[in-house]
Amino acid sequence: MSPRDLRGLVPPEPMEIILDDVDNGSSGQQLAYVLPHFPGPLIPLLQQRKVSFDSEMLPDMSGVVLKLVLP
């Protein structure tokens, strides 16, 4: 799975895209996104939806990969 790069978008568009994907996805689906930084404001919204998540910095430090697994 190749992560969807959302670094060029203006907030709150990346968060809206991620939440739309989460709300319309299926159980067990895995999603991944590249963001310019850790999405602090998004985390409580993912937790409310019981989405499992992990993140890691890109090797070149140009962004963060956010990995999600839908409940």
C-alpha positions in Angstrom: 0.0 0.0 0.0 1.4 3.3 -1.0 0.6 6.2 1.3 -1.5 9.1 -0.1 0.6 12.3 0.1 -1.4 15.1 1.6 1.5 17.5 2.4 0.6 20.0 -0.3 -2.9 20.6 0.9 -4.0 23.5 3.1 -5.6 22.7 6.5 -8.1 21.5 7.3 -8.3 19.6 4.0 -5.9 16.8 5.0 -8.0 16.1 8.1 -11.2 16.2 6.2 -9.9 13.7 3.6 -8.7 11.3 6.3 -11.9 11.5 8.3 -14.0 11.0 5.1 -11.9 7.9 4.2 -12.2 6.6 7.8 -16.0 7.2 7.9 -16.5 5.5 4.5 -14.0 2.7 4.8 -14.6 -0.9 5.7 -13.7 -2.9 8.8 -10.0 -4.0 8.8 -9.1 -1.6 6.0 -5.6 -0.2 6.1 -5.0 3.4 5.1 -1.8 5.5 5.0 -1.1 9.2 4.5 2.0 11.4 4.3 1.6 14.6 6.3 3.9 17.5 6.9 3.9 16.9 10.7 2.3 14.8 13.4 -1.5 15.4 13.2 -2.2 16.2 16.9 -5.7 17.5 16.4 -6.7 14.5 14.4 -5.8 11.9 17.0 -8.8 12.4 19.4 -11.1 12.1 16.4 -9.5 8.8 15.4 -9.7 7.5 19.0 -13.4 8.4 19.1 -13.8 6.2 16.0 -11.7 3.4 17.6 -9.2 3.6 14.7 -5.8 2.0 15.4 -2.9 4.3 14.3 0.8 4.5 14.1 3.2 7.1 12.7 6.8 7.3 11.7 9.0 10.1 10.4 10.1 9.8 6.8 13.8 9.0 6.5 14.5 12.4 4.9 12.5 14.2 7.7 10.2 15.8 5.1 7.0 14.5 6.8 5.2 11.9 8.8 3.6 8.7 7.6 0.3 8.1 9.4 -0.9 4.5 9.2 -4.5 3.6 10.1 -6.4 0.3 10.6 -10.2 0.7 10.6 -12.2 -1.1 13.4 
